[in-house]
Amino acid sequence: MDRAILHCDLNNFYASVECMLHPELKNEYIIVGGSEQDRHGIVLAKNNKAKACGIKTGEAVWQARQKCKGLVVVPPHHDEYAKYSKLVQNIYYKYTNLIEPFGIDECWLDVTGSTRLFGKPSDIAFKIKEEVKSQLGLTISVGVSYNKIFAKLGSDLKKPDAVTEISSRDFREKIWWLPASSMIGIGKSTKAKLDRYCIHTIGDLAKCNVDFLIHKFGKVGYDLWCNANGQNRSPVKDFLYSEDVKSVGHGTTTSKDLSSNEQVWKLILYLSESVASQLKNKNMVAGVIQLEIKDNEFSTFSHEGKIAYSTDSSLIIAKKAYELFIKSYPWKKNIRALTVRTKSLQSRDIPLQLDLLCSYDSQLKQEKAEYVVNDIRKRFGNNKICFARLLK
């Protein structure tokens, strides 16, 4: 029996929330973007009217203004977006507990076990769509299929405020004509490589010899072939009842031994960005930072310390890890490997107990700034923005 998977995508989410909070903007050309004074501010989101002018997410705000004279630029309000994302997910949880977020505005839902209560998968999709619209004033596009890959393609096929079903019987007619790059897992570099072998559509990929794909792409080639042929079996991860995470960390062995504090700081900063990103994706914060050091004779040292307030900020994690390094490492030998790990994890939704003797304001500002950075990376790739120190 086929599974019943939905992919729910909030339409123009940031811009839609802004228009809902400010009804006077409803008929305007709206983008959510960076500071007017910042020439490098980018477009984070746009409404359909701005989209019709050719404005694209990720381009500079000044470029967007050149395309649309009456453009209204609204600064982002990430707290509001997070709030409405949770409210939408609360509606999803009325129909299933198997929900996997994919960014702040998308979720997969496995409703296989819900059909006896709520009807056919397409009926459930329509019910959810209408409930989100009537209760929150937001629209979603829903893809309905028997696997996650095709469900996401379905939500992309028809926007806004729509339901698209792709079954095991008709997927060849409905999606094989689409560009291969429209399928999740195919970025710019993979697309360029597929183009070299004249593989341009999902159908081209599906019909390709699987051994050829494995030879050229390794395991990824096999996965792409399975996805194009409707054979993806990846589960919708149950985020509500997921197993407790004890620690989150990231480590690496360097190509050359580290011999200076500056080199160590750069690597700690790089590792901390990865750790912080994992924490954000898990909606968790950490209260203890641990640094593990391996020297060039393979001796290992580990040190940890508490921070004032639990955090998911890469800079705060990095500063604490570097503080541990400065206090504990005597530089008798050069360093071969470093690992930054966070412990004492808890949900970000649990209220903090604030210490009257410490200021939380600066940490809050840093965390908010990093959420903007994390969102940019999710949308445009990890290499689009980084600490200036890491560019040197």
Residue pairs with C-beta under 8 A, 6 or more apart in sequence:
2 146
2 167
2 168
3 110
3 112
3 146
3 147
4 110
4 111
4 112
4 114
4 115
4 121
4 124
4 144
4 146
5 108
5 109
5 110
5 111
5 112
5 144
5 145
5 146
5 147
5 148
5 150
5 151
5 236
6 108
6 109
6 111
6 121
6 124
6 125
6 128
6 142
6 143
6 144
6 151
7 102
7 106
7 107
7 108
7 109
7 142
7 143
7 145
7 148
7 151
7 152
7 154
7 155
8 88
8 92
8 106
8 107
8 108
8 109
8 128
8 140
8 141
8 142
8 155
9 105
9 106
9 140
9 141
9 142
9 143
9 152
9 155
9 156
9 159
10 16
10 85
10 88
10 105
10 106
10 132
10 138
10 139
10 140
11 138
11 139
11 140
11 141
11 159
11 160
11 161
12 45
12 46
12 47
12 48
12 51
12 160
13 45
13 81
13 84
13 85
13 104
13 105
13 138
14 32
14 44
14 45
14 76
14 81
15 30
15 31
15 32
15 45
15 46
15 47
15 50
15 74
16 47
16 138
16 139
17 77
17 80
17 81
17 84
17 138
18 25
18 30
18 32
18 74
18 77
19 25
19 26
19 30
19 47
20 136
20 137
20 138
21 77
21 80
22 74
25 72
25 74
27 49
28 49
28 70
28 72
29 47
29 49
29 50
29 53
29 68
29 70
29 71
29 72
30 46
30 47
30 49
30 50
30 71
30 72
30 74
31 43
31 44
31 45
31 46
31 47
31 50
31 55
31 61
31 64
31 71
31 72
31 73
31 74
32 43
32 44
32 45
32 46
32 73
32 74
32 75
32 76
33 41
33 42
33 43
33 44
33 61
33 64
33 73
33 74
33 75
33 76
34 40
34 41
34 42
34 44
34 61
34 75
35 41
35 75
36 61
36 73
38 61
39 60
39 62
40 60
41 60
41 61
42 58
42 59
42 60
42 61
42 376
43 55
43 56
43 57
43 58
43 59
43 60
43 61
43 64
44 57
44 76
44 375
44 376
44 379
45 57
46 55
46 57
46 64
48 160
50 64
50 68
50 71
53 67
53 68
53 71
54 67
55 64
55 67
55 68
55 71
57 379
58 379
58 380
61 73
64 71
64 73
65 71
65 73
76 372
78 368
78 371
78 372
78 375
81 104
81 105
82 104
84 136
84 138
85 104
85 105
87 135
87 136
88 107
88 132
88 136
88 138
88 140
89 99
89 101
89 107
91 128
91 131
91 132
91 135
91 136
92 99
92 107
92 109
92 128
93 99
93 240
94 131
95 109
95 111
95 114
95 118
95 124
95 127
95 128
96 109
96 110
96 111
96 113
96 114
97 238
97 240
97 241
98 109
98 110
98 111
98 113
98 236
98 238
99 107
99 108
99 109
99 236
99 238
99 239
99 240
100 107
100 108
100 109
100 236
100 237
100 238
100 239
101 107
101 239
102 108
102 152
103 378
103 379
104 375
106 152
106 155
108 148
108 151
108 152
108 236
109 128
109 236
110 235
110 236
111 118
111 121
111 124
114 124
115 121
115 124
118 124
118 127
119 127
121 144
121 165
122 144
122 163
122 165
125 142
125 144
125 163
125 165
126 142
126 163
128 140
128 142
129 139
129 140
129 142
129 161
129 162
129 163
132 138
132 139
132 140
133 139
133 140
133 161
139 160
139 161
140 161
141 155
141 156
141 158
141 159
141 160
141 161
141 162
141 163
141 164
142 154
142 155
142 162
142 163
142 164
143 150
143 151
143 152
143 153
143 154
143 155
143 156
143 157
143 164
143 165
143 166
144 151
144 154
144 163
144 164
144 165
144 166
145 151
145 153
145 154
145 165
145 166
145 167
145 171
146 167
146 168
146 230
147 230
147 231
147 232
147 233
147 234
148 232
148 234
148 236
149 183
149 184
149 185
149 227
149 230
149 232
150 166
150 171
150 175
150 230
150 232
151 166
152 184
153 166
153 175
153 178
153 182
153 183
154 164
154 165
154 166
155 164
156 182
157 164
157 174
157 175
158 164
166 174
166 175
168 230
171 230
172 203
172 206
175 202
176 201
176 202
176 203
176 206
176 228
177 201
177 202
177 203
178 201
178 202
179 200
179 201
179 202
180 186
180 191
180 194
180 199
180 200
180 201
180 202
180 204
180 205
180 228
181 187
181 191
182 202
183 202
183 205
183 224
183 227
183 228
184 227
185 220
185 223
185 224
185 227
186 194
186 224
187 381
190 217
190 220
190 224
193 216
193 217
194 200
194 205
197 208
197 212
197 216
198 204
199 205
199 208
202 228
203 228
205 213
205 224
205 225
205 228
206 225
206 228
206 229
208 225
210 221
210 222
210 225
212 221
213 221
213 222
213 224
213 225
214 221
214 222
215 221
217 224
223 232
226 232
245 282
245 284
245 345
246 343
246 345
247 290
247 341
247 342
247 343
247 345
248 275
248 278
248 279
248 282
248 284
248 286
248 341
248 342
248 345
249 275
249 290
249 339
249 340
249 341
249 342
250 271
250 274
250 275
250 278
250 339
250 340
250 341
251 271
251 292
251 337
251 338
251 339
251 340
251 341
252 267
252 271
252 337
252 338
252 339
253 294
253 336
253 337
254 267
254 335
254 336
254 337
254 338
257 296
257 334
257 335
257 336
258 264
258 267
258 334
258 335
258 336
258 338
259 334
259 335
261 326
264 322
264 325
264 335
264 338
265 318
265 322
265 389
266 389
266 390
266 392
267 338
268 291
268 318
268 321
268 322
268 325
268 338
268 340
269 314
269 315
269 318
269 387
269 389
269 390
270 390
271 318
271 321
271 338
271 339
271 340
272 314
272 315
272 317
272 318
272 321
272 340
273 314
273 318
273 386
273 387
275 314
275 317
275 340
275 341
275 342
276 312
276 313
276 314
276 317
276 370
276 374
277 314
277 374
277 377
279 285
279 286
279 312
279 342
279 345
280 312
280 370
280 371
280 374
283 347
283 348
283 349
284 312
284 345
284 346
284 347
284 348
285 310
285 311
285 312
285 345
285 346
285 347
285 348
286 307
286 310
286 311
286 312
286 317
286 342
286 343
286 344
286 345
287 306
287 307
287 309
287 310
287 343
287 344
287 345
287 346
288 304
288 305
288 306
288 307
288 342
288 343
288 344
289 304
289 305
289 307
289 317
289 320
289 321
289 324
289 340
289 341
289 342
289 343
290 302
290 303
290 304
290 321
290 324
290 339
290 340
290 341
290 342
290 343
291 302
291 303
291 304
291 321
291 324
291 325
291 328
291 338
291 339
291 340
291 341
292 300
292 301
292 302
292 337
292 338
292 339
292 341
293 300
293 301
293 302
293 303
293 325
293 328
293 329
293 335
293 337
293 338
294 300
294 301
294 335
294 336
294 337
294 338
295 301
295 332
295 333
295 334
295 335
295 336
296 333
296 334
296 335
296 336
297 333
298 336
299 333
301 328
301 329
303 324
303 325
303 327
303 328
304 324
304 343
305 320
305 323
305 324
306 344
307 316
307 320
308 355
308 358
308 363
309 352
309 354
309 355
309 358
309 360
309 363
310 344
310 346
310 352
311 317
311 363
311 367
312 348
312 367
312 370
313 363
313 366
313 367
313 370
314 370
315 366
315 370
315 387
316 363
316 366
317 340
317 342
318 340
321 340
329 335
352 360
354 360
373 385
376 384
376 385
377 384
377 385
